Amino acid sequence: MKVGNRAFPVALGRGGIARDKREGDGRTPAGTWRILRLLYRADRLPRPRTRLPTRPIAPDDGWCDDPGDRRYNRPVRRPLAASHEHMRREDRLYDLVLVLDHNMRPRVAGRGSAVFIHVARPGLTPTEGCVAMPLAELRRLAAALKPGTRLIIA
C-alpha cells in the first residue's frame, strides 16, 4: 500500500481482492473507501497520533456481522445474540483499527462487514478480508491520515 511516496507492507484477505465481496468469503473488497475513524485499545496503547476521529475500544464493543440483523455492519454493544466481532480481542489484531466505509451507505445485507485496516499477524499472513499491517507501520499511517482520506484497493 502506498500513501504519498511511502510504501507500507500489508496483508490482504485469504481470498484475494474482489469487486463482488460477500460475507465470509475471505476477500478484501476492491474499491475506493473512506477511512472514517480510528479505534484503539487504551489499556494497551497510548492514544495514537492522528487527525481522524478517535475512540478507545470498550470491553463491551462489538461489530455486527449477521446479515439477518438490522444492525448488520454496525458497531454494537455486547452481549448480543446476533453474530458479531469482538472488538476487544485477546490476539492484539484490533489493538489499533481504522474503520473503512465499505458497505456502509447503502448497507446491503451479505455484502461484507467489519472491513478494517488492523494490526497484522506475524509474517503478514492473510486476513478474513481486511487490510492488515504491522503495528509500527499502522501507527505511522494513522499519524499521516486526516478526515476524508480515501484508500484505493485494486
DSSP file (Angstrom, degrees, kcal/mol; ACC not computed):
  #  RESIDUE AA STRUCTURE BP1 BP2  ACC     N-H-->O    O-->H-N    N-H-->O    O-->H-N    TCO  KAPPA ALPHA  PHI   PSI    X-CA   Y-CA   Z-CA
    1    1 A M              0   0    0      0, 0.0     7,-3.9     0, 0.0     2,-0.4   0.000 360.0 360.0 360.0 141.7    0.0    0.0    0.0
    2    2 A K  E     -A    7   0A   0      5,-0.3     2,-0.4     7,-0.0     5,-0.2  -0.948 360.0-175.9-119.4 138.6    1.3    3.5   -0.8
    3    3 A V  E >  S-A    6   0A   0      3,-2.7     3,-2.1    -2,-0.4     2,-0.3  -0.969  75.3 -42.7-127.6 113.8    0.5    6.8    0.9
    4    4 A G  T 3  S-     0   0    0     -2,-0.4    -2,-0.0     1,-0.3     0, 0.0  -0.528 124.6 -27.2  62.4-127.2    2.1    9.6   -0.9
    5    5 A N  T 3  S+     0   0    0     -2,-0.3     2,-0.5    -3,-0.1    -1,-0.3   0.383 118.3 100.0 -96.9   2.8    5.6    8.3   -1.7
    6    6 A R  E <   -A    3   0A   0     -3,-2.1    -3,-2.7     2,-0.0     2,-0.4  -0.778  60.1-150.5 -97.3 130.3    5.8    5.9    1.2
    7    7 A A  E     -A    2   0A   0     -2,-0.5    -5,-0.3    -5,-0.2    -2,-0.1  -0.809   9.3-162.6 -97.2 137.8    5.1    2.2    0.7
    8    8 A F        -     0   0    0     -7,-3.9     2,-0.2    -2,-0.4    -2,-0.0  -0.967  20.6-122.0-119.4 134.4    3.6    0.2    3.6
    9    9 A P        +     0   0    0      0, 0.0     2,-0.3     0, 0.0   115,-0.1  -0.560  40.8 177.2 -73.0 138.3    3.7   -3.6    3.8
   10   10 A V        -     0   0    0     -2,-0.2     2,-0.4   123,-0.1   123,-0.2  -0.948  29.1-139.5-139.5 159.6    0.2   -5.1    4.1
   11   11 A A  B     -B  132   0B   0    121,-2.5   121,-2.3    -2,-0.3     2,-0.2  -0.935  24.5-165.3-112.3 143.9   -1.7   -8.4    4.3
   12   12 A L        -     0   0    0     -2,-0.4   115,-2.1   112,-0.2   118,-0.2  -0.613  37.1 -55.1-118.8-179.2   -5.0   -8.8    2.4
   13   13 A G  B >   -g  127   0C   0      3,-0.3     3,-2.1   116,-0.3   115,-0.2  -0.186  44.1-120.3 -60.3 147.8   -7.8  -11.3    2.5
   14   14 A R  T 3  S+     0   0    0    113,-2.3    13,-0.2     1,-0.3    -1,-0.1   0.696 115.2  52.7 -61.4 -20.2   -7.1  -15.1    2.1
   15   15 A G  T 3  S-     0   0    0     11,-3.2    -1,-0.3     1,-0.4    12,-0.2   0.276 110.5-124.9 -99.0   9.6   -9.4  -15.0   -1.0
   16   16 A G    <   -     0   0    0     -3,-2.1    12,-3.0    10,-0.4     2,-0.4  -0.457  48.1 -38.4  83.4-157.7   -7.6  -12.1   -2.7
   17   17 A I  E     +h   28   0D   0     10,-0.2     2,-0.3    -2,-0.1    10,-0.0  -0.878  62.0 173.2-109.9 138.8   -9.3   -8.9   -3.8
   18   18 A A  E     -h   29   0D   0     10,-2.2    12,-2.6    -2,-0.4     3,-0.4  -0.999  37.2-146.5-147.9 146.8  -12.8   -8.8   -5.4
   19   19 A R  S    S+     0   0    0     -2,-0.3     2,-0.5     1,-0.2    -1,-0.1   0.742 100.6  57.7 -78.5 -25.3  -15.4   -6.3   -6.5
   20   20 A D  S    S-     0   0    0      2,-0.0    -1,-0.2     9,-0.0     7,-0.0  -0.392  79.0-177.8-106.0  55.4  -18.2   -8.7   -5.5
   21   21 A K        -     0   0    0     -2,-0.5     2,-0.3    -3,-0.4     7,-0.1  -0.216   3.0-169.4 -54.0 137.3  -17.4   -9.1   -1.8
   22   22 A R    >   -     0   0    0      5,-0.1     3,-2.1    91,-0.0     5,-0.3  -0.962  34.8 -86.5-130.1 149.2  -19.7  -11.4    0.1
   23   23 A E  T 3  S+     0   0    0     87,-2.4    42,-0.0    -2,-0.3    88,-0.0  -0.309 112.0   4.9 -54.8 126.3  -19.9  -12.0    3.9
   24   24 A G  T 3  S+     0   0    0     89,-0.2    -1,-0.3   104,-0.1   105,-0.0   0.495  91.1 118.8  81.0   4.5  -17.4  -14.7    5.0
   25   25 A D  S <  S-     0   0    0     -3,-2.1    -2,-0.1     2,-0.1     3,-0.1   0.579  74.6-128.4 -82.7  -7.1  -15.7  -15.1    1.6
   26   26 A G        +     0   0    0    102,-0.6   -11,-3.2    -4,-0.3   -10,-0.4   0.644  63.5 132.8  73.7  13.7  -12.3  -14.0    2.9
   27   27 A R        -     0   0    0     -5,-0.3    -1,-0.3   101,-0.2   -10,-0.2  -0.775  57.7-128.7-102.4 144.6  -11.9  -11.5    0.1
   28   28 A T  E     -h   17   0D   0    -12,-3.0   -10,-2.2    -2,-0.3     2,-0.3  -0.771  36.3-113.6 -85.4 129.5  -10.7   -7.9    0.5
   29   29 A P  E     -h   18   0D   0      0, 0.0   -10,-0.2     0, 0.0     2,-0.2  -0.480  23.4-135.5 -73.2 127.1  -13.2   -5.6   -1.3
   30   30 A A        +     0   0    0    -12,-2.6     2,-0.3    -2,-0.3   124,-0.2  -0.511  59.5  74.1 -72.7 145.6  -11.9   -3.7   -4.3
   31   31 A G  E    S-I  153   0E   0    122,-2.8   122,-3.2    -2,-0.2     2,-0.6  -0.885  85.4 -61.7 145.8-173.7  -12.9   -0.1   -4.5
   32   32 A T  E     -I  152   0E   0     -2,-0.3     2,-0.4   120,-0.2   120,-0.2  -0.955  52.8-174.6-110.5 119.5  -12.2    3.4   -3.0
   33   33 A W  E     -I  151   0E   0    118,-3.2   118,-3.5    -2,-0.6     2,-0.2  -0.938  20.9-131.6-122.5 134.9  -13.0    3.5    0.7
   34   34 A R  E     -I  150   0E   0     -2,-0.4    67,-1.7   116,-0.3     2,-0.8  -0.569  21.2-128.0 -76.9 145.3  -13.0    6.5    3.1
   35   35 A I  E     -C  100   0B   0    114,-2.5   113,-0.6    -2,-0.2   114,-0.3  -0.879  30.0-177.5 -94.3 113.0  -11.2    6.0    6.4
   36   36 A L  E     -     0   0B   0     63,-2.9     2,-0.3    -2,-0.8    -1,-0.2   0.902  49.6 -26.9 -84.1 -44.9  -13.9    7.0    8.9
   37   37 A R  E     -C   99   0B   0     62,-0.7    62,-2.6    15,-0.1     2,-0.4  -0.973  52.7-110.6-164.3 171.0  -12.3    6.8   12.3
   38   38 A L  E     -Cd  98  54B   0     15,-2.8    17,-2.0    -2,-0.3     2,-0.4  -0.956  22.9-170.2-118.2 133.6   -9.6    5.2   14.5
   39   39 A L  E     +Cd  97  55B   0     58,-2.9    58,-3.0    -2,-0.4     2,-0.3  -0.930  13.9 175.1-117.5 145.5  -10.4    2.8   17.4
   40   40 A Y  E     -Cd  96  56B   0     15,-1.5    17,-3.1    -2,-0.4     2,-1.0  -0.989  39.0-107.9-151.2 158.6   -7.7    1.6   19.8
   41   41 A R    >>  -     0   0    0     54,-2.4     4,-2.6    -2,-0.3     3,-1.7  -0.765  27.8-172.0 -87.1  99.1   -7.1   -0.4   23.0
   42   42 A A  T 34 S+     0   0    0     -2,-1.0    -1,-0.2    15,-0.3     5,-0.1   0.709  83.9  62.0 -67.0 -19.7   -6.4    2.3   25.6
   43   43 A D  T 34 S+     0   0    0      1,-0.1    -1,-0.3    -3,-0.1    -2,-0.1   0.578 118.3  27.2 -80.5  -8.2   -5.4   -0.4   28.1
   44   44 A R  T <4 S+     0   0    0     -3,-1.7    -2,-0.2     1,-0.3    -1,-0.1   0.626 124.1  34.8-121.0 -26.9   -2.5   -1.5   25.7
   45   45 A L  S  < S-     0   0    0     -4,-2.6    -1,-0.3    50,-0.1     2,-0.1  -0.945  75.4-114.0-133.3 149.0   -1.6    1.6   23.7
   46   46 A P        -     0   0    0      0, 0.0    -5,-0.1     0, 0.0     3,-0.1  -0.410  62.3 -72.8 -70.1 161.9   -1.3    5.4   24.3
   47   47 A R        -     0   0    0      1,-0.1     3,-0.0    -5,-0.1    -5,-0.0  -0.385  61.5-118.5 -57.0 123.5   -3.8    7.4   22.3
   48   48 A P        -     0   0    0      0, 0.0     2,-0.5     0, 0.0    -1,-0.1  -0.299  21.1-110.0 -66.8 149.0   -2.4    7.3   18.7
   49   49 A R        +     0   0    0     90,-0.1     2,-0.3    -3,-0.1    95,-0.1  -0.695  65.5 124.1 -75.5 123.3   -1.3   10.5   16.9
   50   50 A T        -     0   0    0     -2,-0.5    93,-0.2     2,-0.1    96,-0.1  -0.955  62.4-134.1-170.6 159.4   -3.9   11.2   14.2
   51   51 A R  S    S+     0   0    0     94,-1.2    95,-0.1    91,-0.5    92,-0.1   0.393  77.7 103.9 -99.1  -0.3   -6.3   13.8   12.9
   52   52 A L  S    S-     0   0    0     90,-0.3   -15,-0.1    93,-0.2     2,-0.1  -0.416  91.3 -88.0 -75.2 154.5   -9.0   11.2   12.5
   53   53 A P        -     0   0    0      0, 0.0   -15,-2.8     0, 0.0     2,-0.4  -0.462  56.9-161.4 -57.1 135.7  -11.9   10.9   14.9
   54   54 A T  E     +d   38   0B   0    -17,-0.2   -15,-0.2    -2,-0.1    -7,-0.0  -0.959  19.8 172.3-132.7 141.7  -10.6    8.6   17.6
   55   55 A R  E     -d   39   0B   0    -17,-2.0   -15,-1.5    -2,-0.4     2,-0.1  -0.989  31.6-117.4-147.9 138.3  -12.2    6.4   20.3
   56   56 A P  E     -d   40   0B   0      0, 0.0     2,-0.5     0, 0.0   -15,-0.2  -0.430  36.0-111.7 -68.8 150.4  -10.9    3.8   22.8
   57   57 A I        -     0   0    0    -17,-3.1   -15,-0.3    38,-0.1   -18,-0.0  -0.753  32.9-144.9 -84.4 123.2  -12.4    0.3   22.4
   58   58 A A    >   -     0   0    0     -2,-0.5     3,-1.9     1,-0.1    30,-0.1  -0.491  23.7-109.0 -85.7 157.6  -14.6   -0.5   25.4
   59   59 A P  T 3  S+     0   0    0      0, 0.0    29,-0.2     0, 0.0    -1,-0.1   0.783 119.1  46.7 -57.1 -28.2  -14.8   -4.1   26.8
   60   60 A D  T 3  S+     0   0    0     27,-0.1    18,-3.3    26,-0.1     2,-0.2   0.251  83.6 124.6-100.9  13.8  -18.4   -4.5   25.5
   61   61 A D  E <   +J   77   0F   0     -3,-1.9    26,-1.7    16,-0.2    27,-0.6  -0.532  30.4 160.3 -75.1 137.4  -17.7   -3.2   22.0
   62   62 A G  E     -JK  76  86F   0     14,-2.7    14,-2.2    -2,-0.2     2,-0.4  -0.851  33.7-133.6-141.0 178.6  -18.7   -5.4   19.1
   63   63 A W  E     -JK  75  85F   0     22,-1.6    22,-3.0    12,-0.3     2,-0.2  -0.943  27.3-124.9-141.6 117.4  -19.4   -5.2   15.3
   64   64 A C  E     + K   0  84F   0     10,-2.4     9,-2.3     7,-0.4    10,-0.4  -0.427  32.1 169.7 -69.6 126.5  -22.4   -7.0   13.9
   65   65 A D        +     0   0    0     18,-1.7    19,-0.2    -2,-0.2    -1,-0.1   0.083  41.2 114.2-120.6  21.5  -21.6   -9.4   11.1
   66   66 A D    >   -     0   0    0     17,-0.7     3,-2.2     1,-0.1     6,-0.2  -0.837  52.9-158.3 -95.9 107.2  -25.1  -11.1   10.9
   67   67 A P  T 3  S+     0   0    0      0, 0.0    -1,-0.1     0, 0.0     5,-0.1   0.729  91.6  57.7 -59.1 -20.9  -26.7  -10.2    7.5
   68   68 A G  T 3  S+     0   0    0     -3,-0.1     2,-0.3     3,-0.1    41,-0.0   0.487  90.4  89.0 -87.2  -2.4  -30.1  -11.0    9.0
   69   69 A D  S X  S-     0   0    0     -3,-2.2     3,-1.8     1,-0.1    -5,-0.0  -0.745  78.2-131.8 -99.7 144.1  -29.8   -8.5   11.8
   70   70 A R  T 3  S+     0   0    0     -2,-0.3    -1,-0.1     1,-0.3    -2,-0.0   0.691 108.4  57.4 -65.0 -17.7  -30.9   -4.8   11.5
   71   71 A R  T >  S+     0   0    0     -5,-0.1     3,-1.1     3,-0.1    -7,-0.4   0.236  77.1 151.8 -96.2  12.8  -27.5   -3.8   13.0
   72   72 A Y  T <  S+     0   0    0     -3,-1.8    -7,-0.2     1,-0.3    12,-0.1  -0.137  70.6   6.5 -48.5 134.6  -25.5   -5.6   10.3
   73   73 A N  T 3  S+     0   0    0     -9,-2.3    -1,-0.3     1,-0.2    -8,-0.1   0.857 109.2 111.6  55.4  41.9  -22.2   -3.9    9.6
   74   74 A R  S <  S-     0   0    0     -3,-1.1   -10,-2.4   -10,-0.4    -1,-0.2  -0.965  76.9 -97.5-135.2 152.7  -22.6   -1.5   12.5
   75   75 A P  E     -J   63   0F   0      0, 0.0     2,-0.3     0, 0.0   -12,-0.3  -0.482  49.5-179.1 -66.2 144.3  -20.9   -1.1   15.9
   76   76 A V  E     -J   62   0F   0    -14,-2.2   -14,-2.7    -2,-0.1     2,-0.4  -0.892  28.1-112.5-138.8 166.5  -22.9   -2.8   18.7
   77   77 A R  E     -J   61   0F   0     -2,-0.3   -16,-0.2   -16,-0.2   -17,-0.0  -0.877  48.0 -98.2-102.0 137.8  -22.7   -3.4   22.4
   78   78 A R  S    S+     0   0    0    -18,-3.3     2,-0.2    -2,-0.4   -16,-0.0  -0.693  93.6  62.5 -96.1 153.3  -22.2   -6.9   23.7
   79   79 A P  S    S+     0   0    0      0, 0.0     2,-0.3     0, 0.0    -2,-0.1   0.499  72.6 162.2 -72.8 157.0  -23.6   -9.2   24.8
   80   80 A L        -     0   0    0     -2,-0.2     4,-0.1     2,-0.1    -2,-0.1  -0.986  40.2-147.2-148.6 132.1  -25.5   -9.7   21.6
   81   81 A A  S    S+     0   0    0     -2,-0.3    -1,-0.1     2,-0.1     3,-0.1   0.860  80.6  80.5 -70.2 -34.8  -27.5  -12.7   20.3
   82   82 A A  S    S-     0   0    0      1,-0.1    -2,-0.1   -16,-0.1     2,-0.0  -0.324 100.5 -86.8 -70.6 155.2  -26.7  -11.9   16.7
   83   83 A S        +     0   0    0    -19,-0.1   -18,-1.7   -18,-0.1   -17,-0.7  -0.357  63.2 160.1 -60.7 138.9  -23.3  -13.0   15.2
   84   84 A H  E     -K   64   0F   0    -20,-0.3     2,-0.3   -19,-0.2   -20,-0.2  -0.993  42.0-105.5-159.2 158.6  -20.7  -10.3   15.8
   85   85 A E  E     -K   63   0F   0    -22,-3.0   -22,-1.6    -2,-0.3     2,-0.7  -0.680  31.3-129.7 -82.4 141.2  -17.0   -9.5   16.0
   86   86 A H  E     -K   62   0F   0     -2,-0.3   -24,-0.2   -24,-0.2     3,-0.2  -0.866  17.8-163.6 -88.5 117.3  -15.5   -8.9   19.5
   87   87 A M  S    S+     0   0    0    -26,-1.7     2,-1.2    -2,-0.7   -25,-0.2   0.767  80.5  65.4 -76.5 -24.0  -13.6   -5.6   19.1
   88   88 A R  S    S-     0   0    0    -27,-0.6    -1,-0.2   -29,-0.2     2,-0.1  -0.600  80.2-180.0 -98.0  73.2  -11.6   -6.1   22.3
   89   89 A R    >   -     0   0    0     -2,-1.2     3,-0.5    -3,-0.2     5,-0.1  -0.400  33.5-143.6 -79.1 148.7   -9.6   -9.1   21.0
   90   90 A E  T 3  S+     0   0    0      1,-0.2    -1,-0.1    -2,-0.1    -2,-0.0   0.756  95.7  67.7 -78.5 -26.2   -7.0  -11.0   23.0
   91   91 A D  T 3  S-     0   0    0      1,-0.1    -1,-0.2    30,-0.0     4,-0.0   0.439 103.9-124.6 -80.0   2.6   -4.8  -11.7   20.0
   92   92 A R  S X  S+     0   0    0     -3,-0.5     3,-1.7     1,-0.1     4,-0.3   0.413  76.3 122.5  74.6   0.2   -4.0   -7.9   19.6
   93   93 A L  T 3  S+     0   0    0      1,-0.3    26,-2.0     2,-0.1     3,-0.4   0.824  79.8  42.5 -63.3 -29.8   -5.2   -7.7   16.0
   94   94 A Y  T 3  S+     0   0    0      1,-0.2    -1,-0.3    24,-0.2     3,-0.2   0.041  75.8 111.7-105.2  26.0   -7.6   -5.0   16.9
   95   95 A D  S <  S+     0   0    0     -3,-1.7   -54,-2.4     1,-0.3     2,-0.4   0.832  95.9  18.7 -63.9 -29.6   -5.3   -3.0   19.2
   96   96 A L  E    S+C   40   0B   0     -3,-0.4    23,-0.6    -4,-0.3     2,-0.4  -0.969  81.3 178.9-141.9 124.7   -5.5   -0.3   16.5
   97   97 A V  E     -CE  39 118B   0    -58,-3.0   -58,-2.9    -2,-0.4     2,-0.6  -0.992  19.8-157.9-134.5 129.6   -8.2   -0.3   13.9
   98   98 A L  E     -CE  38 117B   0     19,-2.9    19,-2.1    -2,-0.4     2,-0.5  -0.946  24.0-139.6-102.9 122.6   -9.0    2.1   11.1
   99   99 A V  E     -CE  37 116B   0    -62,-2.6   -63,-2.9    -2,-0.6   -62,-0.7  -0.714  15.2-156.1 -88.1 125.0  -12.7    1.8   10.1
  100  100 A L  E     -C   35   0B   0     15,-1.2   -65,-0.2    -2,-0.5    15,-0.2  -0.646  22.1-125.1 -95.9 156.3  -13.4    1.8    6.4
  101  101 A D    >   +     0   0    0    -67,-1.7     3,-1.4    -2,-0.2     4,-0.5   0.131  56.6 146.8 -88.6  22.8  -16.8    2.9    4.9
  102  102 A H  T 3  S-     0   0    0     13,-0.3    13,-0.2     1,-0.3    12,-0.1  -0.404  76.5  -5.2 -59.8 129.3  -17.1   -0.4    3.0
  103  103 A N  T 3  S+     0   0    0     -2,-0.1    -1,-0.3     2,-0.1     5,-0.1   0.828 101.7 116.6  55.1  39.6  -20.8   -1.4    2.7
  104  104 A M    <   +     0   0    0     -3,-1.4     3,-0.5     1,-0.3    -2,-0.1   0.853  63.7  48.5 -98.8 -48.9  -22.0    1.5    4.9
  105  105 A R  S    S+     0   0    0      1,-0.5    -1,-0.3    -4,-0.5     2,-0.1  -0.895 127.9  16.4-140.9 107.5  -24.2    3.6    2.7
  106  106 A P  S    S-     0   0    0      0, 0.0    -1,-0.5     0, 0.0     2,-0.5   0.578  94.9-154.6 -78.0 151.6  -26.1    2.0    1.3
  107  107 A R        -     0   0    0     -3,-0.5     2,-0.5    -2,-0.1    -3,-0.1  -0.813   9.4-166.0 -91.5 125.7  -25.7   -1.0    3.5
  108  108 A V    >   -     0   0    0     -2,-0.5     3,-2.1     4,-0.2     4,-0.1  -0.962  24.5-116.7-119.1 121.0  -26.5   -4.3    1.7
  109  109 A A  T 3  S+     0   0    0     -2,-0.5   -41,-0.1     1,-0.3     4,-0.0  -0.284  98.5  14.6 -56.2 130.5  -27.0   -7.5    3.7
  110  110 A G  T 3  S+     0   0    0    -88,-0.1   -87,-2.4     1,-0.0    -1,-0.3   0.384  92.9 107.8  87.9  -3.4  -24.4  -10.1    2.9
  111  111 A R  S <  S-     0   0    0     -3,-2.1    -2,-0.1   -89,-0.3   -90,-0.1   0.313  93.1 -73.4 -91.5   9.6  -22.0   -7.7    1.0
  112  112 A G        -     0   0    0     -4,-0.1     2,-0.3   -47,-0.1    -1,-0.3   0.095  47.3-153.4 111.2 140.2  -19.4   -7.8    3.8
  113  113 A S        +     0   0    0      1,-0.2   -89,-0.2    -3,-0.1     3,-0.1  -0.921  65.5  27.9-139.9 163.6  -19.0   -6.3    7.2
  114  114 A A        +     0   0    0     -2,-0.3     2,-0.8     1,-0.2    -1,-0.2   0.878  65.1 168.9  53.2  45.7  -16.2   -5.3    9.6
  115  115 A V        +     0   0    0    -13,-0.2   -15,-1.2   -15,-0.2   -13,-0.3  -0.820  17.2 155.1 -91.3 110.8  -13.8   -4.5    6.9
  116  116 A F  E     -E   99   0B   0     -2,-0.8    15,-2.5   -17,-0.2     2,-0.6  -0.724  52.2-117.8-125.9 169.9  -11.0   -2.6    8.7
  117  117 A I  E     +Ef  98 131B   0    -19,-2.1   -19,-2.9    -2,-0.2     2,-0.2  -0.992  56.5 156.0-104.2 120.6   -7.3   -1.8    8.5
  118  118 A H  E     -Ef  97 132B   0     13,-2.2    15,-2.3    -2,-0.6   -24,-0.2  -0.767  46.5 -59.5-138.8-179.2   -5.9   -3.5   11.6
  119  119 A V  E     - f   0 133B   0    -26,-2.0     2,-0.1   -23,-0.6    -1,-0.0  -0.423  56.2-126.8 -68.5 136.6   -2.8   -5.0   13.1
  120  120 A A        -     0   0    0     13,-2.9    15,-0.2    -2,-0.1     3,-0.1  -0.458  15.7-113.6 -83.2 154.2   -1.2   -7.8   11.1
  121  121 A R    >   -     0   0    0      4,-0.4     3,-1.9     1,-0.2     4,-0.2  -0.452  55.2 -75.3 -72.5 158.0   -0.3  -11.3   12.4
  122  122 A P  G >  S+     0   0    0      0, 0.0     3,-0.5     0, 0.0    -1,-0.2  -0.306 123.9  23.9 -54.4 139.1    3.4  -12.1   12.4
  123  123 A G  G 3  S-     0   0    0      1,-0.2    -2,-0.0    -3,-0.1     0, 0.0   0.536 118.4 -93.2  81.5   6.4    4.6  -12.8    8.9
  124  124 A L  G <   -     0   0    0     -3,-1.9  -112,-0.2     1,-0.1    -1,-0.2   0.902  62.3-175.2  52.1  45.4    1.7  -10.8    7.3
  125  125 A T    <   -     0   0    0     -3,-0.5    -4,-0.4    -4,-0.2    -1,-0.1  -0.342  35.0 -78.9 -68.4 155.9   -0.4  -13.9    6.9
  126  126 A P        -     0   0    0      0, 0.0  -113,-0.2     0, 0.0    -1,-0.1  -0.076  44.6-139.3 -58.9 155.7   -3.8  -13.4    5.1
  127  127 A T  B     -g   13   0C   0   -115,-2.1  -113,-2.3     3,-0.3  -112,-0.2  -0.334  29.2-100.7-100.6-176.5   -6.8  -11.8    6.8
  128  128 A E  S    S-     0   0    0   -115,-0.2  -102,-0.6    -2,-0.1  -101,-0.2   0.358  96.2 -52.5 -86.9   3.9  -10.5  -12.7    6.7
  129  129 A G  S    S+     0   0    0      1,-0.3  -116,-0.3  -103,-0.2     2,-0.1   0.284 110.7 106.5 141.8  -5.9  -11.0   -9.8    4.2
  130  130 A C  S    S-     0   0    0   -118,-0.2     2,-0.4  -102,-0.1    -3,-0.3  -0.247  72.0-109.1 -85.8 178.6   -9.4   -6.8    5.9
  131  131 A V  E     - f   0 117B   0    -15,-2.5   -13,-2.2  -119,-0.1     2,-0.3  -0.948  39.7-168.5-104.4 133.2   -6.2   -5.0    5.2
  132  132 A A  E     +Bf  11 118B   0   -121,-2.3  -121,-2.5    -2,-0.4   -13,-0.2  -0.957  10.0 178.1-130.1 147.7   -3.6   -5.6    8.0
  133  133 A M  E     - f   0 119B   0    -15,-2.3   -13,-2.9    -2,-0.3  -123,-0.1  -0.955  41.4 -86.2-140.5 154.6   -0.2   -4.0    8.8
  134  134 A P     >  -     0   0    0      0, 0.0     4,-2.6     0, 0.0     3,-0.3  -0.370  47.3-114.1 -57.7 146.1    2.5   -4.3   11.4
  135  135 A L  H  > S+     0   0    0      1,-0.2     4,-2.6   -15,-0.2     5,-0.2   0.882 114.2  52.6 -54.5 -45.7    1.6   -2.2   14.4
  136  136 A A  H  > S+     0   0    0      1,-0.2     4,-1.8     2,-0.2    -1,-0.2   0.902 113.0  44.8 -60.4 -40.8    4.5    0.2   14.0
  137  137 A E  H  > S+     0   0    0     -3,-0.3     4,-2.6     2,-0.2    -1,-0.2   0.882 111.3  53.2 -70.1 -38.2    3.6    0.8   10.3
  138  138 A L  H  X S+     0   0    0     -4,-2.6     4,-2.7     1,-0.2    -2,-0.2   0.886 107.8  51.2 -64.3 -38.6   -0.1    1.2   11.2
  139  139 A R  H  X S+     0   0    0     -4,-2.6     4,-1.9    -5,-0.2    -1,-0.2   0.907 110.7  48.8 -63.9 -41.8    0.8    3.9   13.8
  140  140 A R  H  X S+     0   0    0     -4,-1.8     4,-1.0    -5,-0.2    -2,-0.2   0.915 112.2  48.9 -62.9 -42.6    2.8    5.8   11.2
  141  141 A L  H >X S+     0   0    0     -4,-2.6     3,-1.1     1,-0.2     4,-0.8   0.950 108.9  51.9 -61.7 -49.0    0.0    5.5    8.7
  142  142 A A  H >< S+     0   0    0     -4,-2.7     3,-0.8     1,-0.3   -91,-0.5   0.875 106.0  55.5 -56.3 -39.2   -2.6    6.8   11.3
  143  143 A A  H 3< S+     0   0    0     -4,-1.9    -1,-0.3     1,-0.2    -2,-0.2   0.769 108.6  48.4 -65.6 -25.3   -0.4    9.8   12.1
  144  144 A A  H << S+     0   0    0     -3,-1.1    -1,-0.2    -4,-1.0    -2,-0.2   0.574  95.1  95.4 -90.8 -10.6   -0.4   10.8    8.4
  145  145 A L    <<  -     0   0    0     -4,-0.8   -94,-1.2    -3,-0.8   -93,-0.2  -0.438  47.9-175.7 -86.9 155.6   -4.2   10.5    7.9
  146  146 A K    >   -     0   0    0    -95,-0.1     3,-2.0    -2,-0.1  -111,-0.2  -0.936  44.1 -71.4-138.5 162.5   -6.8   13.2    8.0
  147  147 A P  T 3  S+     0   0    0      0, 0.0  -111,-0.1     0, 0.0     3,-0.1  -0.276 120.2  30.6 -55.0 138.7  -10.6   13.1    7.8
  148  148 A G  T 3  S+     0   0    0   -113,-0.6  -112,-0.1     1,-0.3     2,-0.0   0.329  81.3 148.7  93.4  -6.6  -11.7   12.4    4.2
  149  149 A T    <   -     0   0    0     -3,-2.0  -114,-2.5  -114,-0.3     2,-0.4  -0.360  33.4-151.1 -61.6 139.1   -8.6   10.3    3.4
  150  150 A R  E     -I   34   0E   0   -116,-0.2     2,-0.5    -3,-0.1  -116,-0.3  -0.905   6.7-150.4-116.8 143.9   -9.5    7.5    0.9
  151  151 A L  E     -I   33   0E   0   -118,-3.5  -118,-3.2    -2,-0.4     2,-0.6  -0.946   9.3-151.9-111.2 129.2   -7.9    4.1    0.4
  152  152 A I  E     -I   32   0E   0     -2,-0.5     2,-0.6  -120,-0.2  -120,-0.2  -0.912  10.4-173.4-104.4 122.3   -7.9    2.5   -3.0
  153  153 A I  E      I   31   0E   0   -122,-3.2  -122,-2.8    -2,-0.6    -2,-0.0  -0.967 360.0 360.0-113.3 116.8   -7.9   -1.3   -3.1
  154  154 A A              0   0    0     -2,-0.6    -1,-0.1  -124,-0.2  -124,-0.1   0.354 360.0 360.0-132.7 360.0   -7.5   -2.6   -6.7
